[in-house]
Amino acid sequence: MFESVLLKNVDLPDGHLLRSYEAGGGYGALAKVLREHTPEEIVELVKQSNLRGRGGAGFPTGMKWSFVPKQTAKPKYLCCNADEGEPGTFKDRIIMERDPHQLIEGLAVSGYAIGAETAYVYIRGEYVTAIRRLEQAIAEARDAGYLGRGVLGSDLNFDVHIHCGAGAYICGEETAMLESLEGRRAQPRLKPPFPAVAGLYASPTVINNVETLACVPHIVARGADWFRGIGPDKSPGPKLYCVSGQVRRPGLYELPMGIALRELIEEHAGGPLPGRKVKAVIPGGVSAPVIPETGLDVGMDFESLAAVGSMLGSAGVIVVDDTTCMVKVATRIVEFFHHESCGKCTPCREGLNWAVKVLRRIEAGEGTAGDLEQLDMLCKGIFGNTFCALGDGAAMGLRAALKHFSDEFVAHIEEHRCPFHS
Amino acid sequence: MTMREEIEAAAARYPSRRSAIMPALLIAQKEHGHLPGPVLEEVADILGVERIWVYELATFYTLFHTEPVGLFHLQLCDNVSCMLCGAEALLGHLEATLGIGKGETTGDGLFTLSTVECLGACEMAPVMQVGDEYYGNLDAMRLEALLEGFRAMAVGRAASPEPASVRPRGE
């Protein structure tokens, strides 16, 4: 049985308190780092572990850290991306609500590695319980000497502040997050310069996801070889999978990177609801292109999913069964991106509005013969032509639905009704 | 602490006072219930920033309300996971029961009904946020019980209804 590491404390009734975290060896990694390692050694250790970011893009974490200039007069910042807004995803919320000290220790070790004295946790405003728990945990950590001036009697000065978002999915895009943190509308910035060179307040900034940072203390405590020994070579480590939708046991599962999607759904999440069959699965939040049931033997890792035209993304696995209309699912996904488009660039702002209108028409049984061609044309106009990945996510999702479930789109148009509703 | 003191404490966390606009708006909204023009201007004055900067943020982010909302703001998630688990029917149920549509407030000022994009609690779909709490694993019966609970709260006869138990590991 796979040993749970990231979720070890989440079922403890007081897992969010310092005493629980310390009882399980918590903050031991921070003490070890300050006692035995230079910042450069920690960056090297994380590089050796081949930890890849758990926020969506999967960029190698140690490499990202190494881009921060060593000689700079400017302060360096660490930002934690806790703006978990990808539909189907809830892993970071559970870490912050139930084991917030794991994140704080990860922040402190990472801050030491990159030379930052200040970290901001950008957390979505809807997560009221997580915000409250994290605030309590930060106060506990300050009182215990894990944060503040002279952390654990060392030369390290490091503190963490919470910055609450206010309901905008685009804040999960790292440069939009920086804009938001600086007090502006969250619209993405042109890259380069990349945040590691000129990020928050034009200073060198590292942005990591909650789950990524939570992995760091475990890599310090158990070593890079342990981490690299779990799952595939190119995407190693324990992974949190969020399972939701039409499935018997929705929930958060910690399993090795690379586990088969079918095994995750059928063995761990209990399979489809009684009397139903799995029809399709969205494997990584709604940005990740849908996979039909015949493709479920794919491994849940960055490379394997990319090879079948999808992506791991946030590992938000949404299960769709055979009672559900895929035109409706596709419409809802594109509606989401349309609603959340920040409005900065035309292909996304206008293209998604147009796509939503066509999709709603098809779903209502009022589609015309040219609509599928028009949707294809819209996807081409949006994909690759937008300022950030939001438009790409919408276009990829829609393209996959059109490819794998074209029969359902055609049926809507030919029968002038939704075949799933009488 | 007064609102001004809370905003000043928030501003101390950043090297730039502009960064404190969002925290300040959240503080002001908690104080006033919503963010009408004079409140936005007060926030700008406390922080010493351009008023347009404050207006820009208050109208961009969906958690800021420039118009009043009811005592209980029912924010039903209808994104994909909740949709697959019946959110659409629940919305219809709420509209019929409360006699209002999306974005509207009941005549007694008790309930505002909204649909929202993903609440990040898909493991307990369908889910609704009311105030600081998430209520998950909803069905029509549980919705009815929640509405009753909120009505009782409004007249001071009950505490907040019990939020849904979180099922983080599929239990």
Chai-1 contact restraints between the chains, C-beta under 6 A:
chainA,res_idxA,chainB,res_idxB,connection_type,confidence,min_distance_angstrom,max_distance_angstrom,comment,restraint_id
A,V10,B,P168,contact,1.0,0.0,6.0,A-B,restraint_1
A,E84,B,G120,contact,1.0,0.0,6.0,A-B,restraint_2
A,P87,B,N79,contact,1.0,0.0,6.0,A-B,restraint_3
A,P87,B,V80,contact,1.0,0.0,6.0,A-B,restraint_4
A,P87,B,C118,contact,1.0,0.0,6.0,A-B,restraint_5
A,G88,B,S81,contact,1.0,0.0,6.0,A-B,restraint_6
A,G88,B,C122,contact,1.0,0.0,6.0,A-B,restraint_7
A,F90,B,G120,contact,1.0,0.0,6.0,A-B,restraint_8
A,F90,B,A121,contact,1.0,0.0,6.0,A-B,restraint_9
A,F90,B,C122,contact,1.0,0.0,6.0,A-B,restraint_10
A,F90,B,E123,contact,1.0,0.0,6.0,A-B,restraint_11
A,R93,B,G120,contact,1.0,0.0,6.0,A-B,restraint_12
A,I94,B,P168,contact,1.0,0.0,6.0,A-B,restraint_13
A,G125,B,L63,contact,1.0,0.0,6.0,A-B,restraint_14
A,E126,B,L119,contact,1.0,0.0,6.0,A-B,restraint_15
A,V128,B,D132,contact,1.0,0.0,6.0,A-B,restraint_16
A,H161,B,R13,contact,1.0,0.0,6.0,A-B,restraint_17
A,C164,B,L26,contact,1.0,0.0,6.0,A-B,restraint_18
A,A166,B,M22,contact,1.0,0.0,6.0,A-B,restraint_19
A,A166,B,Y61,contact,1.0,0.0,6.0,A-B,restraint_20
A,A166,B,L63,contact,1.0,0.0,6.0,A-B,restraint_21
A,A166,B,F64,contact,1.0,0.0,6.0,A-B,restraint_22
A,G167,B,Y61,contact,1.0,0.0,6.0,A-B,restraint_23
A,G167,B,T62,contact,1.0,0.0,6.0,A-B,restraint_24
A,G167,B,L63,contact,1.0,0.0,6.0,A-B,restraint_25
A,A168,B,Y61,contact,1.0,0.0,6.0,A-B,restraint_26
A,E182,B,S19,contact,1.0,0.0,6.0,A-B,restraint_27
A,G183,B,R18,contact,1.0,0.0,6.0,A-B,restraint_28
A,G183,B,S19,contact,1.0,0.0,6.0,A-B,restraint_29
A,G183,B,I21,contact,1.0,0.0,6.0,A-B,restraint_30
A,R185,B,E56,contact,1.0,0.0,6.0,A-B,restraint_31
A,R185,B,F60,contact,1.0,0.0,6.0,A-B,restraint_32
A,S244,B,S81,contact,1.0,0.0,6.0,A-B,restraint_33
A,S244,B,C122,contact,1.0,0.0,6.0,A-B,restraint_34
A,S244,B,E123,contact,1.0,0.0,6.0,A-B,restraint_35
A,S244,B,A125,contact,1.0,0.0,6.0,A-B,restraint_36
A,G245,B,S81,contact,1.0,0.0,6.0,A-B,restraint_37
A,G245,B,L84,contact,1.0,0.0,6.0,A-B,restraint_38
A,Q246,B,L84,contact,1.0,0.0,6.0,A-B,restraint_39
A,R249,B,G170,contact,1.0,0.0,6.0,A-B,restraint_40
A,P250,B,E123,contact,1.0,0.0,6.0,A-B,restraint_41
A,G251,B,E123,contact,1.0,0.0,6.0,A-B,restraint_42
A,G251,B,R167,contact,1.0,0.0,6.0,A-B,restraint_43
A,G251,B,R169,contact,1.0,0.0,6.0,A-B,restraint_44
A,G251,B,G170,contact,1.0,0.0,6.0,A-B,restraint_45
A,L252,B,P168,contact,1.0,0.0,6.0,A-B,restraint_46
A,V286,B,V80,contact,1.0,0.0,6.0,A-B,restraint_47
A,I318,B,V80,contact,1.0,0.0,6.0,A-B,restraint_48
A,I318,B,S81,contact,1.0,0.0,6.0,A-B,restraint_49
A,R332,B,V80,contact,1.0,0.0,6.0,A-B,restraint_50
A,R332,B,M83,contact,1.0,0.0,6.0,A-B,restraint_51
A,F336,B,E117,contact,1.0,0.0,6.0,A-B,restraint_52
